[in-house]
Amino acid sequence: MVTSSSSWWQALVRISPYTFSAIGIAISIGVSVLGAAWGIYITGSSLIGAAIKAPRITSKNLISVIFCEAVAIYGVIVAIILQTKLESVPSSKMYEPESLRAGYAIFASGIIVGFANLVCGLCVGIIGSSCALSDAQNSSLFVKILVIEIFGSALGLFGVIVGIIMSAQATWPSKA
Amino acid sequence: MYGFEALTFNIHGGYLEAIVRGYRSGLLTAADYNNLCQCETLDDIKMHLSATEYGSYLQNEPSPLHTTTIVEKCTLKLVDEYKHMLAQATEPLSTFLEYITYGHMIDNVVLIVTGTLHERDVQELLEKCHPLGMFDSIATLAVAQNMRELYRLVLVDTPLAPYFSECITSEDLDDMNIEIMRNTLYKAYLEDFYRFCKTLGGATAEIMSDLLAFEADRRAVNITINSIGTELTRDDRRKLYSNFGLLYPYGHEELAVCEDIDQVRAAMEKYPPYQSIFSKLSYGESQMLDKAFYEEEVKRLCLAFEQQFHYGVFFAYMRLREQEIRNLMWISECVAQNQKSRVHDSVVFIF
């Protein structure tokens, strides 16, 4: 057991690793969905207004909405993966370093995925709004701006990859 | 916070911004203007316009057509678009859109007061008022004898009320005083609008400050040129200049003492953005100054559309439409009076 005398340190270490894990899983899905929703409304409001003058843009520009939605799906996938990593340990082993490590790994994974998806959703949403407005004026611009959007959606993917690598470290101590 | 408007602008303003950008795509292009300039009669103009967005507004007009009818119907289209946007807007966009029309209100007030002074019929004057600047009690303006009554009877209930504090005098209304009143009101309006845009902050403040500063400077030059040789004293002239803009305060000092156009040119050439305008004119010529200013204004208004997530696009669109209506009026007048060689004197292409 850690023997540092600071009371803050004691308090931190005494928080159950399951608390950290649960918060991590919640953040992974909650904040990802926040990012996706934010991006979708940014794109959607511009798309609706621009489609009044130029109805031809609606079907193509739904791609922007789909890219934003993908971000929410990443969050769900990682949340499901993380919750399969939870195992019960007997209470004598709950504060061992290995359990704490597992708890922190799940927490970190959740935060990584959640916030990466938040900014990715925002990025794709803002670009999608500009894409809809530009497409309404000049249809040759659509594919070019879509390339920018694809780069933007790669950000969420980075977060998912790192999050899954982190969660692979979540090994709880064996029950013996 | 400047730079992060993209995160929250679309909640209230996204739909309307997309709508106004759709309207902008309907502005007449250089190709349309070339077609219109080659028309022989007003019916040709009507036929060309029916292929553009003005079609539904002009198709029920009987021939023979008058130029005033064409201008009236085109203005009606602008008013319909404006009312559509105003109906859907929430604060602070709705206040912003209303600010855009106060200039027309001032023009209408001055029109009615001047007309009444020259013994014209009120109904006839009401028909000539710009529809964007109408308010409920506008017909009562004909009754007022001096500015104090004007304020007390009619204007205290309108949005123009706060602009009157600087120009209430008990003098009777005559031509000179009315012009001074118009310019004083407009000065107060521009300063109020500038202050309001600054409170909005972000990209709106930056873009609108630039557009309004240009407007203030242009008005300062026009006031100077129009008051050369009249009885307006230098102090009175200085009081009509707005207290913002590129020319404030040193340019205003120089303009206040100008006595002819060449001195105005010398004062303005110290400012690089205006030097390019004045360099297009040869010495002693002031007729083309209006067109040069309009061209510069159109260039700046088109630049406002380059950025997304701000309110400047609404202001820019209204101004561009008004420029288009001016163009159409000039073309129609030239065609109606058979002076087609002068058509390109005053048409400013938007794109």
Chai-1 contact restraints between the chains, C-beta under 6 A:
chainA,res_idxA,chainB,res_idxB,connection_type,confidence,min_distance_angstrom,max_distance_angstrom,comment,restraint_id
A,I42,B,N10,contact,1.0,0.0,6.0,A-B,restraint_1
A,S45,B,N10,contact,1.0,0.0,6.0,A-B,restraint_2
A,S45,B,G14,contact,1.0,0.0,6.0,A-B,restraint_3
A,S45,B,Y15,contact,1.0,0.0,6.0,A-B,restraint_4
A,S46,B,G14,contact,1.0,0.0,6.0,A-B,restraint_5
A,S46,B,A18,contact,1.0,0.0,6.0,A-B,restraint_6
A,I48,B,Y15,contact,1.0,0.0,6.0,A-B,restraint_7
A,G49,B,Y15,contact,1.0,0.0,6.0,A-B,restraint_8
A,G49,B,A18,contact,1.0,0.0,6.0,A-B,restraint_9
A,G49,B,I19,contact,1.0,0.0,6.0,A-B,restraint_10
A,A50,B,A18,contact,1.0,0.0,6.0,A-B,restraint_11
A,I52,B,G22,contact,1.0,0.0,6.0,A-B,restraint_12
A,K53,B,G22,contact,1.0,0.0,6.0,A-B,restraint_13
A,I126,B,A6,contact,1.0,0.0,6.0,A-B,restraint_14
A,S130,B,Q308,contact,1.0,0.0,6.0,A-B,restraint_15
A,L133,B,R21,contact,1.0,0.0,6.0,A-B,restraint_16
A,Q137,B,S25,contact,1.0,0.0,6.0,A-B,restraint_17
